[in-house]
């Protein structure tokens, strides 16, 4: 593929005077992504739809080296309206939501990174992407108790277990869905994540005592290879559970919680809590599958109280020192 040609110093990959447009390069990148062993199917699907949105935009036929921050900032992303009953386009277009727009921008940022790596362009423009909607909150202990209570029924047992796994291991929802029995190190209290979106994501995550008890009971003591959370139907393409969104939202409604809460926030709560308790950024980054401590920044929701208390202690010490100085001078 293109990466192999670069490694072989293939003349066909050398820079020429003509830089490909985003439309032209997207085909090259998509072919690479679909054959790459570094990307799982969900990630490739994400980028495929991001490319689709990009090709609907005014950026599609712009040469890569002319795409800059200003141009990206003023680009508005649109998508065709689909008739749900027929699956066909209606001919109408609608403005993309913030989530879809961010998907397009993330895809663009990734492609431009590869364009620099493959020497198609010299410089990657800085593209700013805001926070993803619904991922800036926390699942506190009180909220967790309500969600688990509302998910404790027989029909939602799998969703209940998935939430526990996310809360206690910091794994992404997709990583929990694809956990396998043979990857559970019961004695070592850890689980191997095989299908991570990056090399760093393929890692061991901790298994709390609560997870150990519930998962071993769920498996009935069996160590036969297979999915921890198999799909309900044998015809599933993935073979395992792929979403708990419906059950999670229903639990929030029944429990009187904010319906903007999403399962992914369990990962945020994990990152916030273990960082506060361990104060070991390297260890927490490894557990969460991040390549650096900097990548953990979006997952930190630390309270301001310790900062306030520290400043209060400093001010109180300054006042006490002034009082002592005043008493000595008098």
Secondary structure by P-SEA (a helix, b strand, c coil): caaaaaaacccccccccccccaaaaaaaaaaaaaacccccaaaaaaaaaaaaaaaaccccccccccccaaaaaabbbbbbbbcccccccccbbbbbcaaaaaaaaaaaaaaaaaaaaacccccccbbbbcccccccccccaaaaaaaaaaaccccaaaaaaaaaaaacccccaaaaaacccccccccccbbbbcccccccccbbbbbcaaaaaaaaaaaccccccccccccccccccccccccaaaaaaaaaaaacccccccccaaaaaaaaaaaaacccaaaaaaaacccccccccccccccaaaaaaaaaaaaaaaaaaaaaaaaaac
